[in-house]
């Protein structure tokens, strides 16, 4: 599967756009639409130059599509487009390493219609050990999309 426009829009809505490097809520240098790495694999630092909107968008699409490919290989059950979009948004935010070892993925692969999957989305609403309202909102919206 590949991300569709609904998936891209969900991710960009919650990531927001910042053209200058900044520290995200987890205190990681970030730029563009929540990117911690550039397309060439170089880590973002706070000393990096400002980027353009076009550079941010191009980088976002490339990175989001990489996440989508990884999610597509990790999910072994049959899921629909909305479920895929929600899972890619989740993985884009928490990383594919965290996603690959998550109970969320285990439940999706066992039974993608298991209603407790919503609870697994909602468990991932903290940064630096603190509940973040923006992450809670994102997880709720991902869960709603997943089950729509």
Helices and strands as residue ranges (DSSP letters): H 5-15, E 18-23, E 29-32, H 53-74, H 81-94, H 96-100, H 103-110, H 117-122, E 126-127, E 130-131, H 133-146
